[in-house]
Amino acid sequence: MASLINSTISHFRVLEQIGEGGMGSVYKAMDLRLQRAVALKFLSPALVENKKALLRFQLEAVAASAINHPNICTIYDVETVPPHHFIVMEYVNGSTLRAILGQQGRLSEWDVAWLLEQICPPLALAHEAGIVHRDIKPDNIMVVPDPPHVKITDFGLAKLAAETAEVTTAATQGFCEAEESRPALFSADAMITSLSGLMGTACYMSPEQVKKEPVDFRSDIFSIGAMLFELLTGAKLFDGATQIKVLESIATFNDIKPAALKAGIPHDWLPILTACLQNDPEQRYQSVNTLLFDVSRLKKRLRPIRSLFSGTKDSPVTSRKKSTTQILKWLALPLLAALILIFSVFGRRWLADLTSKPDAASVEMASIEVTTTSAQAYHYFLQGRQSWWRYDDAGAIRYLQMAVEADSTFAYALCLLGVLYYWHDRSAEGHNCIQIAAQQLARLTDWEKLLVQGFLAYDKDDNHSMLRFFDELVVRYPDKIDGYLGATLACEILNDYDKAIYYLRQVIEIDSSHIAAHANMANQYEWKGDLVSALSYAQKYLQLILDSNDVAGVATAYELVGTYHHFLGDAAISIPYLQKSLDIDPVSREAAQMLAEVYALDGRLDAAENVLKAALAIPIKSVERSDLYSIYGRLAAFGGRFVDALSHIEKKKTLATEENKLEIYKEVYSGHATIYGELQQHQMIRHELNSLISIFNLTEDDLAKWSSYFMIQFQCALQQKDFSLCQRWLEEGNQVCAKSWLVSASAKLAREQGDLATAEKLYLSKVEKTTHPFWGENIRDNYGLARLKLMVGDFSAAEKYCESALATRHILIYLERTIYYMRTIALLAEIYEASGNTEKALAQCDRFLLYWQHADPGTPLLLEVQERKERLLRKQIAGS
């Protein structure tokens, strides 16, 4: 491209060239209309030859221009003045991070943390807008000196470059095929190296970019990890003789630890690097905000010195000068690897030297005596246990994995990791961890033996023995918080919430600011049905996290407070808390579900649907996406959109693997059968069942182990008034169906047969034990009692049971609750009509139709309510 200096293009006077690369040349220019300095990036001819790719880029540039953040280089316009295609951008008077690295080499830990705190928030904003950068690297990070801040440049250019490279390399396929030694992954793309400038620097690409798989925001997280490695070491993580070698190493990369240890990465950064640089996107950080939380937490432990960027002493740099203590520390490490260390008060003092500046929580935790062969493992264990206590499960798993990798015999770390694995549907790994811990019993201290035996009983589902071991632990070692928390878990499993609260009070007496104790106390009161106390402890839990200046776990705290306001019916208060939780942790399925529930019950079904759409737009793990499809299906059913409900539930099948395919298909069938039953489409229930049996070659023995099979067959027989068949299904399902369902089903059968006394007795046996009306655990039984009381003309009692059913707030947890909630509103209208209260009956019809304003036409329940409203209106007019 000929020099453009001093030329005028459109209304821009080109002043000087300030950069050049494979994507084109960058010039400083003066906007003659607005009289401001701008940067013009002229795209190279290779980029603009692919017209389709260019159009996509222009659209994305427009989208990127809508992102308003002080750390993003603003795109003002995309213009074409033949033969030039150029982007008009904010002019940034600063240095690229690449230039700074060239001058400084590796950066201090403080400066690295400062940079990430500048880079992550704008990226998070872009990701929320659905925009992925795709080319995060030091060249695209500008540092502006006054005031010190970062600007991210070149959003969207990498996508255009990649698409252009695909077209260009297609013509070179023959050359690629000649390189027989190359893996198939690169056989058609070897000539990408000739377009390296267009593609962006290869060494920062993610594995999915290299493999040409779908790319989402987690690709940027991998690129941040690659850049982070370079910032801390001064060397590129992926560096080979050729770019093909670099691409191959990225595609097959699976473990950062060898490279990190070789390069001398400070061990505090290793969990962060590990969580960024996973080959599988689902194993990385699931949001930039989570990465930012960990960086901010690490930064608080760094020693204040002078910052390269701000130049102020209150912006520290950890130069890690070799003090006498530190020299002795490193000399001691080889000896530590050969010894079993018992950390006590001396361990706490030693750990204070190991870490630059431990926080108060770390000092408290270091007083615990644990058996390990590795000082580094102990350090990770403390961080992992602290994360666990803050309900930051992802952080806890990360740190505890690091602890176990540093010492594979670390029994306590193995136990905590095992429990977390169980909680996150990784039971095989959880069992393995606890079994390995049990093999270490002979070498443990007495209190550790009791703790491991307690968790071993947990692994065996022997909950009474679990409680016995932890009871003994707290009696013999009353200062061990760990014992009280283990006993609390055992009591929780045994539904002994009062005793769990007793143990938690002991923890709070030992440490009045213990975060986990307050959070757990909120949970126990919720399970007792005392929402006022639950909310009080949840608010204290949130305040403790906010006061700690450590954001880990804060999203869960906001969610918990919002949930209790939701259960108490305070939608206006609940929504900001739940939205704040989602803003911090966009991948939280629980917060999304709760917020959708609040909106749905408030009659704002469009807002509820938008929450779930946003949650599904974010790349998440398959199990979480599957759950969201179910929740979306329930929301659609809540609004009477059963066709949409069937469709969303059906989507779960797309996530099935060979290991869980049968289970997923069973879940889909159960959901479909519930909906078909509501629509009185029994032939569809039988059709889908036959299809399921055929696909998986299910035998009678297979069906006999499946509780939903009996439940669905019973419901079909009941709707067809085949009472003898109903009784048969109850008897055959007695061994596999939950007792609570069997009682409800028996009550329903007795009611339909006219045995109202038996039906009422069975219903009451469940309803009278209800302590969580907000959960809706007995919504079908309250509905059944209301229906029964209507049959005998006891309108007051019927109304009371309907109101009990409608106290349900947790409507999207099960499809059955969603359907019974709407049935109950329709029944309440029927009760008021039967009792002669036309005004109240009409109000309930309107309430129902507000929720079902977009319902599928012709649905039986919809027709019933519409006909009732018309009848009531005619009666009202006639009466006037």
ABEGO torsion letter per residue (X at the ends): XBBABGBBBEABBBABBABBBAAEBBBBBBBAAAGBBBBBBBBBAAAAABAAAAAAAAAAAAAAAABBBAABBBBABBBBBOABBBBBBBBBBBBBAAAAAAAAEBBBAAAAAAAAAAAAAAAAAAAAAGBBAGABBAAABBBBAOBBBBBBBGBGAAAAAAAAAAAAAAAAAAAAAABAABBAAAAAAAAAAAAAAAAEBAAABBAAAAAGBBBBAAAAAAAAAAAAAAAAAGBBABBBABAAAAAAAAAABABAAAAAAAAGBBAAAAAAAAAAABABAAABBABAAAAAAAAAAAAAABBBBBBAAAGBAABBBBAGBBBAAAAAAAAAAAAAAABBBBBBAAAAAAAAAABABBBAAAAAAAABBBBBABAAAAAAAAAAAAAAAAGBAAAAAAAAAAAAAABAABAAAAAAAAAAAAAAGBAAAAAAAAAAAAAAAAABBAAAAAAAAAAAAAAAGBAAAAAAAAAAAAAABAABAAAAAAAAAAAAAAGBAAAAAAAAAAAAAABAABAAAAAAAAAAAAAAGBAAAAAAAAAAAAAAAAAAGBABGAAAAAAAAAAAAAAAGBAAAAAAAAAAAAAABAABAAAAAAAAAAAAAAGBAAAAAAAAAAAAABBBBAAAAAAAAAAAAAAAAAAGBAAAAAAAAAAAAAABBAAAAAAAAAAAAAAAAAAAAAAGBAAAAAAAAAAAAAAAGBBAAAAAABAAAAAAAAAAAAAAGBAAAAAAAAAAAAAABBAAAAAAAAAAAAAAAGBAAAAAAAAAAAAAABABAAAGAAAAAAAAAAAAAAAAGBAAAAAAAAAAAAABABAAABAAAAAAAAAAAAAAAAAAAAAGBAAAAAAAAAAAAAAAAABBBGBAAAAAAAAAAAAAAAAAAAAX
